Amino acid sequence: MPFWQRFLFWLLVLGVAGGIARLSHTVVERYAPGAALLRKDLLIVILVTLLFTPALWVLIRLLAMPTADAAPDMWSMARYGTIFASGLIILRRGLPGPAEPELEVSQPRIYKRLPDGFSEQILRLTVRDHSVDVVTDQGVHTIRSRFGDAIDEMVPITGHCTHRSHWVTDAAIESVERSGGKIHLRLTNGDLVPVSRKYRPGLEEAGII
């Protein structure tokens, strides 16, 4: 074949092969998303072979062979298709994929006020004089801060004010206890935190009490 004909032939072969490979991968991922990796690869090889074999045979008949008798049989084309599909799988598994971006874990800003390497679970905040007690599952840390500022610095940890002097995290609430018309929240460490009338509606709306 002259150069332009060879160039056109291989250009079409590569284009058709790439399209069929992408289509086969999409079909397998759509209809067998939970299949094992080896099974997915086998299904892709089968699909690529079934689709690429007749396409390659047609391209050879149209561009590469002077007579119909010179065209290779379909069985030979199937072998080429299988080898091509297997090579694609090996190449795809061997090349490293794009690096996944590391997800930055957002920590409460209040951690900066606590000891280095702090990893305790914060249960509640309590006002004491001009300081705030940060009560955790392992003890108490006292910081110099306004109560409102300390609460703002707890984001993204969610919680509620139960009293003008108490803020508790949602995860720390274990139960609700009522006695003599008063309501307290029992925390996971056994602490009882009072609920005042001012903050009771908000806790009821949140479904906590």
Phi, psi and chi 1 to 4 in degrees:
 res  aa     phi    psi   chi1   chi2   chi3   chi4
   1 MET       -  146.5  -69.2 -172.1  -65.3      -
   2 PRO   -67.0  165.4   22.8  -33.0      -      -
   3 PHE   -58.1  -45.4  171.5   78.1      -      -
   4 TRP   -62.0  -34.5   69.8  -94.2      -      -
   5 GLN   -72.0  -40.1 -166.8  172.3   -3.3      -
   6 ARG   -63.4  -43.4  -67.5 -161.7  -55.2  -88.2
   7 PHE   -60.5  -45.7  177.4   79.2      -      -
   8 LEU   -63.9  -40.6  177.6   61.7      -      -
   9 PHE   -61.9  -51.5  171.7   75.1      -      -
  10 TRP   -71.0  -30.1  -74.3  111.8      -      -
  11 LEU   -63.1  -44.0 -176.6   65.2      -      -
  12 LEU   -68.1  -40.3  -71.7  173.9      -      -
  13 VAL   -60.6  -47.6  167.9      -      -      -
  14 LEU   -65.9  -39.7  -67.8  174.8      -      -
  15 GLY   -64.8  -46.4      -      -      -      -
  16 VAL   -64.4  -43.1  170.4      -      -      -
  17 ALA   -61.3  -45.5      -      -      -      -
  18 GLY   -63.2  -41.5      -      -      -      -
  19 GLY   -64.1  -42.5      -      -      -      -
  20 ILE   -67.1  -40.3  -70.7  175.0      -      -
  21 ALA   -62.3  -44.0      -      -      -      -
  22 ARG   -65.3  -42.5  179.7  177.8  -66.1  -86.8
  23 LEU   -62.3  -43.2  174.9   63.5      -      -
  24 SER   -63.8  -42.2  -60.1      -      -      -
  25 HIS   -63.4  -41.3 -177.9  -91.4      -      -
  26 THR   -64.2  -43.4  -58.9      -      -      -
  27 VAL   -62.9  -44.4  170.1      -      -      -
  28 VAL   -64.8  -43.8  170.6      -      -      -
  29 GLU   -65.6  -29.5  -70.9  -64.7  -23.0      -
  30 ARG   -79.1  -43.0  179.1  175.9 -179.6 -179.2
  31 TYR   -98.9  -11.2  -67.6  100.6      -      -
  32 ALA  -139.9   56.4      -      -      -      -
  33 PRO   -66.1  -28.5   25.6  -33.9      -      -
  34 GLY   -96.4    6.7      -      -      -      -
  35 ALA   -71.5  155.2      -      -      -      -
  36 ALA   -64.2  154.6      -      -      -      -
  37 LEU   -58.2  -44.0 -173.4   60.8      -      -
  38 LEU   -63.4  -38.7 -177.0   60.1      -      -
  39 ARG   -67.5  -39.4 -175.8 -178.5  178.2 -171.6
  40 LYS   -61.1  -44.5  -75.2 -176.0  179.1 -179.3
  41 ASP   -61.2  -41.2  -71.8  -13.9      -      -
  42 LEU   -64.6  -41.7 -179.8   59.9      -      -
  43 LEU   -64.2  -39.2  -69.6  173.4      -      -
  44 ILE   -64.9  -42.6  -68.3  174.0      -      -
  45 VAL   -60.2  -43.3  168.5      -      -      -
  46 ILE   -63.7  -46.1  -66.8  174.0      -      -
  47 LEU   -64.2  -45.3  -81.8  176.6      -      -
  48 VAL   -61.5  -42.0  170.3      -      -      -
  49 THR   -62.4  -45.7  -59.7      -      -      -
  50 LEU   -65.3  -35.3  -67.8  176.6      -      -
  51 LEU   -88.9  -37.2  -63.1  175.1      -      -
  52 PHE   -77.0  -31.5 -178.1   63.5      -      -
  53 THR   -58.7  -55.2  -63.2      -      -      -
  54 PRO   -65.9  -32.9   20.8  -31.3      -      -
  55 ALA   -65.2  -43.3      -      -      -      -
  56 LEU   -65.0  -39.7  179.5   60.4      -      -
  57 TRP   -62.3  -42.3 -172.5   82.3      -      -
  58 VAL   -65.3  -43.2  169.1      -      -      -
  59 LEU   -62.3  -40.5  -71.7  174.3      -      -
  60 ILE   -64.5  -42.9  -68.9  176.4      -      -
  61 ARG   -62.5  -39.1  -75.4  -72.5  -57.0  -88.0
  62 LEU   -80.3  -34.8  -66.9  177.8      -      -
  63 LEU  -118.7  -27.5  -62.7  173.8      -      -
  64 ALA  -108.6  -15.8      -      -      -      -
  65 MET  -116.7  131.6  -67.7  -61.8  172.9      -
  66 PRO   -69.4  -31.1   24.8  -33.3      -      -
  67 THR  -132.7  158.0   64.3      -      -      -
  68 ALA   -64.3  -32.8      -      -      -      -
  69 ASP   -67.7  -23.2  -64.9  -22.7      -      -
  70 ALA   -81.3  -13.4      -      -      -      -
  71 ALA   -67.8  140.2      -      -      -      -
  72 PRO   -67.3  158.1   25.0  -33.7      -      -
  73 ASP   -75.6  164.7   60.7  -84.9      -      -
  74 MET   -64.7  -31.7 -166.3   64.1   70.1      -
  75 TRP   -63.4  -40.8  171.2 -116.2      -      -
  76 SER   -64.2  -41.2  -63.3      -      -      -
  77 MET   -62.9  -37.5  -67.1  -64.9   94.4      -
  78 ALA   -63.6  -39.0      -      -      -      -
  79 ARG   -64.5  -42.4  -75.3 -176.6  -66.9  171.4
  80 TYR   -62.2  -41.1  -64.7  145.3      -      -
  81 GLY   -62.6  -41.4      -      -      -      -
  82 THR   -66.0  -43.7  -57.7      -      -      -
  83 ILE   -61.8  -42.8  -66.4  172.5      -      -
  84 PHE   -62.6  -46.4  167.6   75.5      -      -
  85 ALA   -64.3  -41.5      -      -      -      -
  86 SER   -63.4  -40.1  -58.8      -      -      -
  87 GLY   -62.7  -37.7      -      -      -      -
  88 LEU   -62.1  -43.6  -81.8 -178.8      -      -
  89 ILE   -63.4  -45.2  -64.8  -62.3      -      -
  90 ILE   -61.6  -43.1  -65.4  172.8      -      -
  91 LEU   -65.1  -42.4 -177.4   62.7      -      -
  92 ARG   -66.8  -38.1 -176.0  162.2   63.7   92.3
  93 ARG   -75.4  -26.9  -64.0  -59.9  178.1 -151.4
  94 GLY   -82.7  -26.7      -      -      -      -
  95 LEU   -83.6  136.9  -67.4  176.7      -      -
  96 PRO   -68.3  138.4   24.9  -32.9      -      -
  97 GLY   -79.5  172.8      -      -      -      -
  98 PRO   -63.4  139.0   21.8  -31.9      -      -
  99 ALA   -66.2  131.8      -      -      -      -
 100 GLU   -78.8  132.6  -63.4 -176.2   -1.1      -
 101 PRO   -64.8  138.8   23.0  -32.0      -      -
 102 GLU   -75.2  130.5  -66.1 -176.1    1.9      -
 103 LEU   -79.4  123.7  -62.6  178.2      -      -
 104 GLU   -80.1  121.6 -177.3  178.3   -9.1      -
 105 VAL   -83.5  118.3  179.4      -      -      -
 106 SER   -80.7  122.1  177.9      -      -      -
 107 GLN  -106.8  149.0  -68.9 -174.0  -30.0      -
 108 PRO   -57.1  141.7  -23.3   34.2      -      -
 109 ARG   -65.0  -22.2  -73.0 -178.9  -68.8  129.4
 110 ILE   -64.5  -20.3 -158.7  171.0      -      -
 111 TYR   -59.4  -29.0  -81.9   27.8      -      -
 112 LYS   -67.2  -21.1  -64.0  178.9 -179.6  179.3
 113 ARG   -88.1   -8.5  -60.8  173.9  178.4  -98.1
 114 LEU  -101.8  169.4  -59.1  170.9      -      -
 115 PRO   -55.9  149.8  -25.8   35.1      -      -
 116 ASP   -56.4  139.3  -67.5  -20.3      -      -
 117 GLY    74.9   19.2      -      -      -      -
 118 PHE   -59.3  128.2  178.2   82.6      -      -
 119 SER  -140.2   15.6   60.6      -      -      -
 120 GLU   -78.8  162.6  -56.9  168.2   25.9      -
 121 GLN   -91.3  120.0  179.9 -173.2    0.7      -
 122 ILE   -78.2  128.7  -62.7  177.6      -      -
 123 LEU  -101.2  -41.4  -53.8  179.9      -      -
 124 ARG  -160.3  164.4   62.9 -178.5  171.2   91.4
 125 LEU  -118.7  137.9  -55.1  177.1      -      -
 126 THR  -137.6  131.7  -61.5      -      -      -
 127 VAL   -74.5  135.8  175.2      -      -      -
 128 ARG  -142.7  106.8 -177.4  164.6   61.3   85.7
 129 ASP    58.0 -121.2  -62.7  -32.4      -      -
 130 HIS  -103.1   20.2  -61.7  -69.9      -      -
 131 SER  -125.1  173.2  -58.1      -      -      -
 132 VAL  -127.4  128.3  174.0      -      -      -
 133 ASP   -87.5  122.2  -74.7  -19.0      -      -
 134 VAL   -96.2  103.9 -178.6      -      -      -
 135 VAL   -91.3  124.3 -179.1      -      -      -
 136 THR  -117.0 -179.8   75.0      -      -      -
 137 ASP   -73.6   -4.7   57.8  -16.7      -      -
 138 GLN  -122.8   -5.9  -61.9 -177.9   29.4      -
 139 GLY   162.0 -157.3      -      -      -      -
 140 VAL  -130.5  134.5  179.5      -      -      -
 141 HIS  -120.9  130.5  -57.4  -85.9      -      -
 142 THR  -104.3  129.6  -58.6      -      -      -
 143 ILE  -125.3  153.2   60.4  174.9      -      -
 144 ARG   -87.1  110.8  -67.0  -77.3  -64.8 -179.4
 145 SER  -168.1  154.4  173.5      -      -      -
 146 ARG   -74.7  149.7  -67.4 -170.7  -58.1  175.5
 147 PHE   -60.2  -46.3 -169.6   44.4      -      -
 148 GLY   -61.5  -39.2      -      -      -      -
 149 ASP   -65.9  -40.7  -68.1  -18.2      -      -
 150 ALA   -63.0  -40.0      -      -      -      -
 151 ILE   -64.0  -44.1  -66.4  173.9      -      -
 152 ASP   -60.5  -33.9  -69.6  -19.2      -      -
 153 GLU   -79.2   -0.9  -68.0  178.0    7.2      -
 154 MET   -83.9  -13.7  -76.6  -63.6  -63.5      -
 155 VAL   -56.4  133.4  176.7      -      -      -
 156 PRO   -94.4    8.7   36.0  -36.9      -      -
 157 ILE   -69.4  129.7  -64.0  176.7      -      -
 158 THR   -93.5  149.1   58.1      -      -      -
 159 GLY  -170.6 -174.7      -      -      -      -
 160 HIS  -143.0  148.0  -69.2   83.1      -      -
 161 CYS   -77.7  132.6  -82.2      -      -      -
 162 THR  -109.1  -15.5   66.9      -      -      -
 163 HIS  -161.3  161.2 -174.7  -84.2      -      -
 164 ARG   -62.1  -16.2   66.2  179.5 -178.5  178.7
 165 SER  -114.4    3.1  -59.8      -      -      -
 166 HIS  -135.2  136.2  -60.8  -77.6      -      -
 167 TRP  -133.1  130.1 -178.7   92.3      -      -
 168 VAL  -122.0  148.1  -59.1      -      -      -
 169 THR   -78.8  148.2   64.8      -      -      -
 170 ASP   -60.4  -38.3  -69.5  -18.1      -      -
 171 ALA   -69.1  -19.0      -      -      -      -
 172 ALA   -87.5  -13.0      -      -      -      -
 173 ILE   -76.6  121.5  -59.6  172.5      -      -
 174 GLU  -101.6  -40.0 -174.1  172.8   79.3      -
 175 SER  -161.9  169.9   62.4      -      -      -
 176 VAL  -114.8  130.2  178.5      -      -      -
 177 GLU  -121.2  133.5  -62.7 -171.1    6.9      -
 178 ARG  -119.8  134.7  -55.8  170.6 -170.2  -92.1
 179 SER  -156.3  123.4  176.5      -      -      -
 180 GLY    58.2   35.7      -      -      -      -
 181 GLY    81.2   -1.9      -      -      -      -
 182 LYS  -103.4  150.1  -64.0 -177.6  178.8 -179.5
 183 ILE  -120.2  134.9  -59.8  176.1      -      -
 184 HIS  -129.8  152.5  -69.9   79.9      -      -
 185 LEU  -103.1  127.0  -61.5 -178.7      -      -
 186 ARG   -89.4  123.3  175.5   75.5   68.0  177.2
 187 LEU   -93.1  169.4  -55.9 -172.3      -      -
 188 THR   -64.8  -21.3   53.6      -      -      -
 189 ASN   -94.1    5.3   66.5  -18.7      -      -
 190 GLY    95.6   -9.2      -      -      -      -
 191 ASP   -64.8  145.7  -72.2   -7.0      -      -
 192 LEU  -107.4  122.5  -84.8  177.4      -      -
 193 VAL  -113.3  126.3 -179.8      -      -      -
 194 PRO   -70.7  150.5   27.7  -35.3      -      -
 195 VAL  -113.8  119.3  175.3      -      -      -
 196 SER   -89.6  163.9   67.5      -      -      -
 197 ARG   -61.6  -34.4  -68.8 -178.4  179.5  179.6
 198 LYS   -61.9  -39.8  177.6 -179.6  177.7 -179.9
 199 TYR   -98.4   -4.9  -64.8  100.2      -      -
 200 ARG   -61.4  -45.7  178.7  172.6  176.1  175.4
 201 PRO   -57.6  -39.9  -25.3   36.2      -      -
 202 GLY   -64.6  -38.4      -      -      -      -
 203 LEU   -70.0  -34.3  -65.7  171.4      -      -
 204 GLU   -67.8  -41.8  -70.4  176.0  -17.9      -
 205 GLU   -63.7  -34.1 -175.0  177.2  -10.6      -
 206 ALA   -79.3   -5.9      -      -      -      -
 207 GLY    80.0   16.8      -      -      -      -
 208 ILE   -83.4  -37.3  -64.3  175.6      -      -
 209 ILE  -125.9      -   61.1  175.0      -      -
